């Protein structure tokens, strides 16, 4: 399916609407006691269907080191909530439980980390940063606010993902093809050989390939993953395509683990497509391979027609918190 940008004026209108229904960000988030039922654009649930506030979710992040936030990449409500959560984590940096905050992004590949670092440090301007770092086409509307907040407040930002060219290489030739890469190139992916897909992850992948997107309530999260489109076609059920997906999961997990090795007290907010984190599979389980027993939290946002209708069978196992967001709001693409 061809994806397209929504005109800028439409994105601006969506932003104004979100500002009217989302709670204030930053320090105000900590004091937010507004019931989730008072919001119009989203509701937050625990797996058993209990409705909670944004403040409840934010408080839960205080006891973990990694927060996995699974999104559909064009969901404006999810992006606004991610911004609120990042500001909450930074606000906590001034308290007795201070921890250095890092933002980890599926949306940038490991081979542009030095370019991202140059921009964050003020060595290069934004124009040159964008020309050199291969940002996603919805970067300006959906991810730039997060990167700019990190830049302003001197937070680390991780370009966490494996380059698409190497995922494509695996999808065509198999995982062993990566051994032909130079030592320099192999630094941009998880150490070889990277782990195989778990049985549960493989089962979810197979159900997607069998039932198609949107038909299986457990597997409708891959449809809006713009990176997966680079490797999926009619033969996507084969092991090589699954191995390409797992390469992304493993590399993002490895990037997170490496940062925690350098900054063991850090708290990391990792943003990725929902399929990468749903049910604690994918990247979260790969992190346990590279850094066992790392305390983590999984948040999954699902755009739906009715945010008040929580279906435990469909959503209950998706994460520690499930956010139902209004699918009728304008998308960035």
TILO-777238 format. One record per residue: residue number from 1; x, y, z of N, C-alpha, C in turn. Coordinates in steps of 0.1 Angstrom, whole numbers, padded with zeros to 4 digits. Layout:
   n   n.u   n.v   n.w  ca.u  ca.v  ca.w   c.u   c.v   c.w
 NUM     X     Y     Z     X     Y     Z     X     Y     Z
...
***
This chain:
   n   n.u   n.v   n.w  ca.u  ca.v  ca.w   c.u   c.v   c.w
   1  0008 -0012  0000  0000  0000  0000  0009  0012  0000
   2  0006  0022 -0009  0014  0034 -0009  0010  0043  0002
   3  0020  0048  0009  0018  0057  0020  0021  0071  0016
   4  0014  0081  0021  0017  0095  0017  0016  0104  0029
   5  0023  0116  0027  0022  0126  0037  0009  0133  0038
   6  0004  0136  0050 -0007  0145  0051 -0001  0160  0050
   7 -0008  0169  0043 -0003  0183  0042  0000  0188  0056
   8  0010  0197  0057  0014  0203  0069  0003  0210  0077
   9 -0006  0216  0070 -0017  0223  0077 -0026  0213  0085
  10 -0027  0201  0079 -0035  0191  0086 -0028  0186  0098
  11 -0014  0184  0097 -0007  0180  0109 -0008  0191  0120
  12 -0007  0203  0116 -0008  0214  0126 -0022  0214  0133
  13 -0032  0211  0126 -0046  0210  0132 -0046  0199  0141
  14 -0040  0187  0138 -0040  0176  0147 -0033  0179  0160
  15 -0022  0187  0159 -0014  0190  0170 -0022  0199  0180
  16 -0030  0209  0174 -0038  0217  0182 -0049  0209  0189
  17 -0054  0200  0182 -0064  0191  0189 -0059  0183  0200
  18 -0047  0178  0198 -0040  0170  0209 -0037  0178  0221
  19 -0033  0191  0218 -0030  0199  0230 -0042  0202  0238
  20 -0054  0201  0232 -0066  0204  0240 -0071  0192  0248
  21 -0066  0180  0245 -0071  0168  0252 -0060  0161  0260
  22 -0047  0164  0257 -0037  0157  0265 -0033  0165  0277
  23 -0029  0159  0288 -0024  0166  0300 -0012  0174  0297
  24 -0009  0183  0305  0004  0191  0303  0016  0181  0305
  25  0027  0185  0299  0039  0177  0299  0048  0181  0310
  26  0059  0174  0311  0070  0178  0320  0066  0176  0334
  27  0069  0186  0343  0066  0185  0357  0051  0183  0360
  28  0043  0189  0351  0029  0189  0353  0024  0174  0352
  29  0031  0166  0345  0027  0152  0343  0027  0145  0357
  30  0038  0148  0365  0039  0141  0377  0027  0144  0386
  31  0021  0156  0385  0010  0160  0394 -0003  0157  0387
  32 -0003  0150  0376 -0016  0148  0369 -0024  0137  0376
  33 -0035  0141  0381 -0044  0131  0387 -0057  0130  0380
  34 -0058  0135  0368 -0070  0135  0360 -0072  0120  0356
  35 -0084  0116  0358 -0088  0102  0354 -0087  0100  0339
  36 -0082  0089  0335 -0081  0086  0321 -0095  0088  0314
  37 -0105  0086  0321 -0119  0087  0315 -0122  0101  0311
  38 -0115  0111  0316 -0117  0125  0312 -0111  0128  0299
  39 -0102  0120  0293 -0096  0123  0281 -0105  0118  0269
  40 -0102  0124  0258 -0110  0120  0246 -0101  0113  0236
  41 -0088  0116  0236 -0080  0110  0225 -0074  0097  0229
  42 -0074  0093  0242 -0068  0080  0246 -0074  0076  0259
  43 -0072  0063  0262 -0074  0057  0275 -0063  0048  0278
  44 -0059  0047  0290 -0048  0038  0294 -0053  0027  0303
  45 -0049  0014  0300 -0054  0003  0307 -0043 -0006  0311
  46 -0045 -0013  0322 -0037 -0025  0326 -0042 -0037  0319
  47 -0034 -0048  0319 -0038 -0060  0311 -0052 -0065  0315
  48 -0056 -0063  0327 -0069 -0069  0331 -0081 -0059  0328
  49 -0078 -0048  0321 -0088 -0039  0317 -0090 -0027  0327
  50 -0083 -0027  0338 -0084 -0016  0348 -0079 -0003  0341
  51 -0087  0007  0342 -0083  0020  0336 -0075  0028  0346
  52 -0064  0033  0341 -0054  0041  0350 -0051  0054  0344
  53 -0045  0063  0351 -0041  0076  0346 -0027  0076  0340
  54 -0024  0087  0333 -0011  0089  0328 -0001  0090  0339
  55 -0005  0096  0350  0004  0096  0362  0007  0083  0367
  56 -0002  0073  0367  0000  0060  0372  0011  0053  0363
  57  0010  0055  0350  0019  0050  0341  0033  0056  0343
  58  0034  0069  0345  0046  0076  0347  0053  0071  0360
  59  0045  0069  0370  0051  0064  0383  0057  0050  0381
  60  0051  0042  0373  0056  0028  0371  0069  0028  0365
  61  0073  0039  0358  0086  0039  0351  0097  0041  0361
  62  0094  0045  0374  0104  0048  0383  0112  0036  0388
  63  0106  0024  0386  0112  0012  0391  0119  0003  0380
  64  0120  0009  0368  0126  0001  0357  0137  0009  0351
  65  0145  0002  0343  0156  0008  0336  0153  0011  0321
  66  0145  0003  0315  0141  0004  0301  0126  0004  0300
  67  0121  0014  0293  0107  0016  0289  0106  0013  0274
  68  0100  0003  0270  0097  0000  0256  0083  0006  0253
  69  0083  0015  0243  0070  0021  0239  0067  0017  0225
  70  0058  0007  0223  0054  0003  0210  0044  0011  0203
  71  0046  0016  0191  0037  0025  0185  0033  0020  0171
  72  0023  0026  0165  0021  0026  0151  0027  0040  0147
  73  0036  0040  0137  0045  0051  0135  0038  0064  0131
  74  0025  0063  0127  0018  0076  0123  0007  0080  0133
  75  0008  0075  0145 -0002  0077  0155  0002  0090  0163
  76 -0005  0101  0161 -0002  0114  0167 -0003  0114  0182
  77 -0013  0106  0187 -0015  0105  0202 -0004  0098  0209
  78  0001  0087  0203  0013  0080  0208  0025  0089  0209
  79  0027  0097  0198  0039  0106  0198  0038  0117  0209
  80  0026  0122  0211  0024  0132  0221  0026  0127  0235
  81  0022  0114  0237  0024  0108  0250  0038  0104  0252
  82  0045  0100  0242  0060  0098  0243  0067  0110  0247
  83  0063  0122  0242  0069  0134  0245  0067  0137  0260
  84  0055  0135  0265  0051  0137  0279  0060  0128  0288
  85  0061  0115  0284  0069  0106  0292  0084  0109  0292
  86  0089  0114  0281  0103  0118  0281  0105  0130  0290
  87  0096  0139  0290  0097  0151  0299  0096  0147  0314
  88  0087  0137  0316  0086  0132  0330  0099  0126  0335
  89  0105  0118  0326  0118  0111  0330  0128  0122  0333
  90  0129  0132  0324  0139  0143  0327  0136  0150  0339
  91  0123  0153  0342  0119  0160  0354  0124  0152  0367
  92  0123  0139  0366  0128  0131  0377  0143  0132  0380
  93  0150  0137  0370  0165  0138  0371  0169  0148  0382
  94  0159  0157  0386  0162  0167  0396  0158  0162  0410
  95  0154  0150  0411  0149  0145  0424  0160  0135  0430
  96  0156  0130  0442  0165  0121  0449  0167  0108  0441
  97  0158  0105  0432  0160  0092  0424  0165  0095  0410
  98  0174  0105  0410  0179  0110  0397  0186  0099  0390
  99  0183  0098  0377  0190  0088  0368  0192  0095  0354
 100  0204  0093  0348  0206  0099  0335  0196  0093  0325
 101  0190  0101  0317  0179  0097  0308  0185  0096  0293
 102  0181  0085  0287  0185  0084  0272  0172  0080  0264
 103  0172  0086  0252  0161  0083  0243  0167  0073  0232
 104  0161  0062  0230  0165  0052  0221  0155  0051  0209
 105  0160  0051  0197  0151  0052  0186  0153  0041  0175
 106  0142  0034  0172  0143  0025  0160  0145  0033  0147
 107  0142  0046  0148  0141  0054  0136  0154  0059  0130
 108  0165  0056  0138  0178  0059  0133  0187  0047  0133
 109  0196  0045  0123  0204  0033  0123  0218  0036  0130
 110  0224  0025  0134  0236  0026  0142  0247  0033  0134
 111  0247  0032  0121  0258  0038  0114  0257  0053  0113
 112  0247  0059  0118  0246  0074  0118  0247  0079  0132
 113  0251  0071  0142  0252  0075  0156  0261  0088  0157
 114  0272  0087  0151  0282  0098  0152  0276  0111  0146
 115  0268  0110  0136  0262  0122  0130  0251  0128  0140
 116  0244  0119  0146  0234  0123  0156  0241  0130  0168
 117  0252  0124  0172  0260  0129  0183  0265  0143  0180
 118  0270  0145  0167  0275  0158  0163  0264  0168  0164
 119  0252  0165  0160  0241  0174  0160  0237  0177  0175
 120  0236  0167  0183  0233  0170  0197  0243  0178  0204
 121  0255  0177  0200  0266  0185  0206  0267  0199  0200
 122  0260  0202  0190  0260  0215  0184  0271  0217  0174
 123  0278  0206  0170  0289  0208  0160  0284  0210  0146
 124  0272  0204  0142  0267  0206  0129  0253  0211  0130
 125  0248  0218  0120  0235  0224  0120  0224  0213  0116
 126  0212  0217  0118  0201  0207  0116  0200  0203  0101
 127  0202  0213  0092  0202  0209  0078  0212  0198  0074
 128  0224  0200  0079  0234  0189  0076  0231  0176  0083
 129  0226  0177  0095  0222  0165  0102  0211  0157  0095
 130  0201  0164  0089  0191  0157  0082  0195  0152  0069
 131  0204  0159  0062  0210  0155  0050  0218  0142  0051
 132  0224  0140  0063  0233  0129  0064  0228  0117  0072
 133  0217  0119  0079  0213  0108  0089  0201  0099  0084
 134  0196  0101  0072  0185  0093  0067  0173  0093  0076
 135  0168  0104  0080  0156  0104  0089  0144  0099  0082
 136  0135  0093  0090  0122  0088  0084  0115  0100  0079
 137  0106  0097  0069  0099  0108  0063  0089  0115  0072
 138  0085  0109  0083  0077  0116  0093  0085  0121  0105
 139  0098  0123  0102  0107  0128  0113  0102  0141  0118
 140  0100  0151  0109  0097  0164  0113  0084  0165  0122
 141  0074  0158  0119  0061  0159  0126  0061  0150  0139
 142  0068  0139  0138  0066  0129  0149  0078  0126  0158
 143  0090  0128  0153  0102  0125  0162  0111  0137  0165
 144  0110  0147  0156  0119  0159  0159  0116  0165  0172
 145  0104  0167  0177  0102  0172  0191  0109  0165  0202
 146  0110  0152  0201  0117  0144  0210  0132  0146  0210
 147  0138  0146  0197  0152  0148  0196  0156  0162  0200
 148  0148  0172  0197  0151  0186  0201  0150  0187  0216
 149  0141  0181  0222  0140  0181  0237  0153  0175  0243
 150  0157  0164  0237  0170  0157  0242  0182  0167  0240
 151  0182  0173  0228  0193  0182  0225  0193  0194  0235
 152  0182  0200  0237  0181  0211  0246  0186  0208  0260
 153  0182  0196  0265  0185  0192  0279  0197  0182  0280
 154  0204  0181  0269  0217  0173  0269  0215  0158  0273
 155  0204  0152  0267  0201  0138  0270  0208  0130  0259
 156  0212  0118  0262  0217  0109  0251  0206  0104  0242
 157  0209  0103  0230  0199  0097  0220  0206  0086  0213
 158  0200  0074  0213  0206  0062  0206  0201  0060  0193
 159  0209  0060  0183  0205  0055  0169  0206  0040  0170
 160  0195  0033  0173  0196  0019  0178  0195  0008  0168
 161  0190  0011  0156  0186  0001  0147  0198 -0004  0138
 162  0196 -0016  0132  0205 -0021  0122  0201 -0014  0109
 163  0211 -0010  0101  0208 -0004  0088  0199 -0013  0079
 164  0190 -0007  0072  0181 -0014  0064  0188 -0023  0053
 165  0199 -0018  0048  0206 -0025  0038  0210 -0039  0043
 166  0213 -0040  0056  0218 -0053  0061  0206 -0062  0064
 167  0194 -0056  0068  0182 -0064  0070  0178 -0069  0056
 168  0179 -0061  0046  0175 -0066  0033  0185 -0077  0028
 169  0197 -0075  0031  0207 -0086  0028  0203 -0099  0034
 170  0199 -0099  0047  0195 -0111  0054  0183 -0117  0047
 171  0173 -0108  0044  0161 -0113  0038  0163 -0120  0024
 172  0173 -0116  0017  0176 -0121  0004  0185 -0134  0005
 173  0195 -0133  0014  0205 -0143  0014  0207 -0152  0026
 174  0199 -0148  0037  0200 -0155  0049  0209 -0148  0059
 175  0208 -0152  0072  0216 -0145  0082  0231 -0147  0081
 176  0235 -0159  0075  0249 -0161  0074  0256 -0152  0064
 177  0248 -0145  0056  0254 -0136  0047  0262 -0124  0054
 178  0258 -0121  0066  0264 -0110  0073  0278 -0113  0076
 179  0283 -0125  0077  0296 -0129  0080  0306 -0124  0069
 180  0301 -0121  0057  0309 -0116  0046  0312 -0101  0048
 181  0305 -0094  0057  0308 -0080  0059  0321 -0078  0065
 182  0326 -0066  0063  0339 -0062  0070  0337 -0060  0085
 183  0348 -0060  0092  0347 -0058  0107  0340 -0045  0110
 184  0343 -0035  0102  0337 -0021  0104  0322 -0022  0102
 185  0318 -0029  0091  0303 -0030  0089  0296 -0038  0100
 186  0302 -0048  0104  0296 -0057  0115  0294 -0049  0128
 187  0301 -0038  0130  0298 -0030  0142  0285 -0024  0142
 188  0278 -0023  0131  0265 -0017  0130  0253 -0026  0132
 189  0256 -0039  0135  0246 -0049  0138  0249 -0056  0151
 190  0240 -0064  0156  0242 -0072  0168  0254 -0081  0165
 191  0261 -0085  0176  0272 -0094  0174  0268 -0107  0167
 192  0276 -0112  0158  0272 -0124  0151  0278 -0137  0158
 193  0271 -0148  0158  0257 -0149  0153  0247 -0143  0163
 194  0237 -0136  0158  0227 -0130  0167  0217 -0141  0170
 195  0209 -0140  0180  0200 -0150  0185  0189 -0153  0174
 196  0184 -0166  0175  0173 -0170  0167  0160 -0164  0173
 197  0150 -0164  0165  0137 -0160  0170  0132 -0170  0181
 198  0126 -0165  0191  0120 -0174  0201  0108 -0181  0195
 199  0104 -0192  0201  0092 -0200  0196  0080 -0191  0196
 200  0078 -0183  0206  0066 -0174  0207  0066 -0164  0196
 201  0078 -0158  0194  0079 -0147  0184  0077 -0153  0170
 202  0083 -0165  0167  0081 -0171  0154  0066 -0175  0152
 203  0059 -0179  0163  0045 -0182  0162  0037 -0170  0158
 204  0040 -0158  0164  0033 -0146  0161  0036 -0142  0146
 205  0048 -0143  0142  0052 -0140  0128  0044 -0149  0119
 206  0044 -0161  0121  0037 -0171  0113  0022 -0168  0112
 207  0016 -0163  0123  0002 -0160  0122 -0001 -0147  0114
 208  0008 -0138  0114  0007 -0126  0106  0008 -0130  0091
 209  0017 -0139  0088  0019 -0143  0074  0007 -0152  0069
 210  0001 -0159  0079 -0010 -0168  0075 -0023 -0160  0074
 211 -0026 -0151  0084 -0039 -0145  0084 -0039 -0131  0078
 212 -0028 -0125  0076 -0027 -0111  0071 -0030 -0101  0082
 213 -0027 -0089  0078 -0028 -0078  0088 -0042 -0075  0091
 214 -0045 -0073  0104 -0058 -0069  0108 -0068 -0080  0110
 215 -0065 -0092  0106 -0075 -0103  0107 -0073 -0111  0120
 216 -0061 -0111  0125 -0058 -0118  0137 -0056 -0108  0149
 217 -0064 -0108  0159 -0063 -0098  0170 -0049 -0098  0177
 218 -0042 -0109  0176 -0029 -0109  0183 -0018 -0104  0174
 219 -0020 -0102  0161 -0009 -0099  0152 -0012 -0088  0143
 220 -0020 -0078  0147 -0023 -0067  0137 -0014 -0055  0139
 221 -0002 -0057  0145  0006 -0046  0148  0017 -0044  0138
 222  0019 -0053  0129  0030 -0051  0119  0026 -0043  0107
 223  0013 -0041  0105  0008 -0034  0093  0013 -0020  0091
 224  0015 -0012  0102  0019  0001  0101  0034  0003  0104
 225  0042 -0008  0103  0056 -0007  0105  0063 -0004  0092
 226  0067  0009  0090  0073  0013  0078  0086  0006  0074
 227  0093  0002  0084  0106 -0005  0082  0103 -0019  0076
 228  0093 -0026  0082  0090 -0039  0077  0087 -0040  0062
 229  0082 -0029  0057  0078 -0028  0043  0090 -0030  0034
 230  0102 -0027  0039  0114 -0029  0031  0118 -0043  0029
 231  0112 -0052  0037  0116 -0066  0035  0105 -0076  0033
 232  0093 -0071  0033  0081 -0080  0032  0076 -0081  0018
 233  0073 -0093  0013  0066 -0094  0000  0059 -0108  0001
 234  0055 -0113 -0010  0046 -0125 -0010  0053 -0137 -0003
 235  0066 -0137 -0003  0074 -0149  0003  0078 -0146  0018
 236  0072 -0136  0024  0076 -0132  0037  0075 -0142  0048
 237  0069 -0153  0046  0068 -0163  0056  0081 -0171  0057
 238  0090 -0170  0049  0102 -0177  0049  0111 -0173  0060
 239  0120 -0182  0064  0129 -0179  0076  0138 -0167  0073
 240  0142 -0165  0061  0151 -0154  0059  0144 -0140  0062
 241  0132 -0139  0060  0125 -0126  0063  0123 -0125  0078
 242  0120 -0136  0085  0119 -0135  0099  0133 -0132  0105
 243  0143 -0138  0100  0157 -0135  0104  0160 -0120  0103
 244  0155 -0114  0092  0157 -0099  0090  0150 -0091  0101
 245  0138 -0095  0104  0131 -0089  0115  0138 -0090  0128
 246  0143 -0102  0131  0150 -0105  0143  0163 -0097  0144
 247  0170 -0095  0132  0182 -0087  0132  0179 -0073  0138
 248  0168 -0067  0134  0164 -0054  0139  0162 -0055  0154
 249  0154 -0065  0159  0152 -0066  0173  0165 -0068  0181
 250  0173 -0077  0176  0186 -0079  0183  0195 -0067  0184
 251  0196 -0060  0172  0204 -0049  0172  0200 -0038  0181
 252  0187 -0035  0181  0181 -0025  0190  0184 -0029  0205
 253  0182 -0042  0208  0185 -0046  0222  0199 -0045  0225
 254  0208 -0048  0216  0222 -0047  0218  0226 -0032  0220
 255  0220 -0023  0213  0223 -0009  0214  0219 -0004  0228
 256  0208 -0009  0233  0204 -0005  0247  0213 -0011  0257
 257  0217 -0024  0255  0225 -0030  0265  0239 -0023  0265
 258  0244 -0019  0254  0257 -0012  0253  0256  0001  0261
 259  0246  0008  0259  0245  0021  0266  0244  0019  0281
 260  0237  0008  0286  0236  0005  0300  0250  0001  0306
 261  0258 -0005  0297  0272 -0009  0301  0280  0004  0304
 262  0278  0014  0296  0285  0027  0297  0279  0035  0309
 263  0265  0034  0310  0258  0042  0320  0249  0033  0328
 264  0254  0025  0337  0246  0015  0344  0234  0020  0352
 265  0234  0033  0355  0223  0039  0363  0212  0046  0354
 266  0214  0045  0341  0205  0052  0332  0191  0046  0331
 267  0182  0054  0327  0169  0050  0323  0167  0053  0308
 268  0162  0043  0301  0161  0045  0286  0147  0044  0282
 269  0142  0053  0274  0129  0052  0267  0132  0048  0253
 270  0127  0036  0249  0130  0031  0236  0117  0031  0228
 271  0117  0038  0216  0105  0038  0208  0107  0030  0195
 272  0097  0022  0192  0098  0012  0181  0083  0009  0177
 273  0082  0003  0165  0070 -0003  0161  0065 -0013  0170
 274  0051 -0014  0172  0046 -0023  0182  0050 -0037  0181
 275  0052 -0042  0168  0055 -0056  0167  0068 -0059  0173
 276  0077 -0050  0174  0090 -0052  0180  0090 -0054  0195
 277  0079 -0050  0201  0079 -0051  0216  0066 -0058  0221
 278  0056 -0060  0213  0044 -0065  0217  0045 -0078  0225
 279  0038 -0079  0237  0039 -0091  0245  0052 -0094  0251
 280  0061 -0084  0251  0074 -0086  0257  0083 -0094  0248
 281  0079 -0096  0236  0087 -0104  0226  0096 -0095  0218
 282  0103 -0100  0209  0111 -0091  0200  0123 -0085  0208
 283  0123 -0072  0208  0134 -0064  0214  0135 -0066  0229
 284  0124 -0066  0237  0125 -0069  0251  0131 -0082  0254
 285  0127 -0093  0247  0133 -0106  0251  0148 -0106  0246
 286  0151 -0099  0235  0165 -0099  0231  0174 -0092  0241
 287  0168 -0081  0247  0176 -0074  0257  0180 -0083  0269
 288  0171 -0093  0272  0174 -0102  0283  0185 -0112  0279
 289  0187 -0114  0266  0198 -0121  0261  0211 -0114  0264
 290  0212 -0101  0260  0224 -0093  0262  0226 -0088  0276
 291  0215 -0086  0283  0217 -0080  0297  0206 -0086  0305
 292  0208 -0099  0310  0198 -0106  0318  0193 -0098  0330
 293  0180 -0099  0333  0174 -0094  0345  0173 -0078  0345
 294  0174 -0072  0333  0172 -0058  0333  0158 -0054  0335
 295  0154 -0046  0345  0140 -0043  0348  0135 -0035  0336
 296  0124 -0039  0331  0118 -0032  0319  0103 -0032  0320
 297  0097 -0022  0312  0083 -0020  0312  0079 -0019  0297
 298  0068 -0026  0293  0063 -0026  0280  0050 -0018  0279
 299  0050 -0007  0271  0038  0001  0268  0035 -0001  0253
 300  0022 -0004  0250  0018 -0005  0236  0006  0004  0234
 301  0007  0012  0223 -0004  0021  0219 -0011  0015  0207
 302 -0024  0014  0208 -0032  0008  0197 -0042  0019  0192
 303 -0042  0023  0180 -0052  0032  0175 -0065  0023  0173
 304 -0076  0029  0178 -0089  0021  0177 -0100  0031  0174
 305 -0112  0026  0171 -0123  0034  0168 -0130  0039  0181
 306 -0129  0031  0192 -0136  0035  0204 -0126  0033  0216
 307 -0120  0043  0221 -0110  0041  0232 -0116  0037  0245
 308 -0129  0037  0246 -0135  0032  0258 -0138  0017  0258
 309 -0136  0011  0247 -0139 -0004  0245 -0127 -0012  0246
 310 -0123 -0016  0258 -0111 -0024  0260 -0115 -0039  0259
 311 -0109 -0046  0249 -0111 -0060  0247 -0100 -0068  0252
 312 -0102 -0074  0264 -0091 -0081  0270 -0085 -0092  0262
 313 -0093 -0099  0254 -0087 -0109  0245 -0078 -0104  0235
 314 -0082 -0092  0229 -0074 -0086  0219 -0062 -0079  0223
 315 -0063 -0072  0235 -0052 -0063  0239 -0046 -0067  0252
 316 -0052 -0075  0260 -0048 -0077  0274 -0033 -0082  0276
 317 -0028 -0090  0267 -0015 -0095  0268 -0004 -0087  0261
 318 -0008 -0075  0255  0001 -0068  0247  0012 -0061  0255
 319  0010 -0057  0267  0020 -0050  0274  0016 -0048  0289
 320  0025 -0042  0296  0022 -0038  0310  0012 -0027  0311
 321  0012 -0019  0301  0002 -0008  0299 -0002 -0008  0284
 322 -0015 -0007  0282 -0020 -0007  0268 -0028  0007  0267
 323 -0024  0015  0257 -0030  0027  0255 -0038  0026  0242
 324 -0052  0028  0243 -0060  0029  0232 -0061  0043  0227
 325 -0058  0046  0215 -0057  0060  0210 -0068  0061  0199
 326 -0072  0074  0197 -0083  0077  0187 -0077  0076  0173
 327 -0082  0066  0166 -0077  0064  0152 -0082  0074  0142
 328 -0092  0082  0146 -0098  0091  0136 -0090  0104  0135
 329 -0080  0106  0144 -0072  0119  0143 -0063  0118  0131
 330 -0060  0129  0124 -0052  0130  0112 -0038  0123  0114
 331 -0034  0115  0105 -0021  0108  0105 -0011  0117  0098
 332  0002  0115  0102  0013  0122  0095  0016  0116  0081
 333  0012  0103  0079  0013  0097  0066  0003  0086  0064
***
